[in-house]
Amino acid sequence: SLVQQLSVVFKKENNNTLNDKVSKLYPNPSSSAITFTHSLGNNESATCTIYDASGRLVNSISFNGSGTQTIDVANYSSGLYYYTISVNTTIIARSKLVIIK
């Protein structure tokens, strides 16, 4: 199932970067909004996809270029979420997101 796929053991990072293209989502846990920065190449596009604990799609945000993205999570229920970040359809990161009200 999708939840099992997203529940793989996540590699611990020693800094705030998922890789050289996208930062981790912060703050985590969050109650109102999460933010991340990105620096993509000219021919790259990316998507941040958020799933709830049961594997249902909650939100999907596409972006390109360099900059900062903010995602409003104020209407999300408290709980554990999973997110993936893909660049040109290749998943480059998977992690957890906690929403606390």
FENNORDA-V486022 format. One record per pair of residues at least 6 apart in sequence whose C-alpha atoms are under 7 Angstrom apart, sorted by the first residue. I is the first residue (numbers start at 1). J is the second residue. Records with the same first field share a line. If there is no record, write none. Layout:
BEGIN
I=J / J
END
This chain:
BEGIN
2=55
3=53 / 54 / 55
6=82 / 94
10=95
16=23 / 24
17=23 / 24
18=24 / 93
21=38 / 39 / 40
22=37 / 38 / 39
23=36 / 37 / 38
24=36
25=34 / 35 / 36
26=34 / 35 / 36
27=34
28=97 / 98
29=97 / 98 / 99 / 100
30=98 / 99 / 100
31=73 / 74 / 99 / 100 / 101
32=72 / 73 / 74
33=70 / 71 / 72 / 73 / 74
34=70 / 71 / 72
35=68 / 69 / 70 / 71
36=68 / 69 / 70
37=67 / 68 / 69
38=66 / 67 / 68
39=65 / 66 / 67
40=64 / 65 / 66
41=65
42=65
44=64 / 87 / 88
45=63 / 64 / 87 / 88
46=62 / 63 / 64 / 85 / 86 / 87 / 88
47=60 / 61 / 62 / 63 / 85 / 86 / 87
48=60 / 61 / 62 / 83 / 84 / 85 / 86
49=59 / 60 / 61 / 83 / 84 / 85
50=57 / 58 / 59 / 60 / 81 / 82 / 83 / 84
51=57 / 58 / 81 / 82 / 83
52=58 / 80 / 81 / 82
53=80 / 81 / 82
77=99
78=99 / 100 / 101
79=98 / 99 / 100
80=96 / 97 / 98 / 99
81=96 / 97 / 98
82=95 / 96 / 97
83=94 / 95 / 96
84=91 / 93 / 94 / 95
85=91 / 92 / 93 / 94
86=92 / 93
END
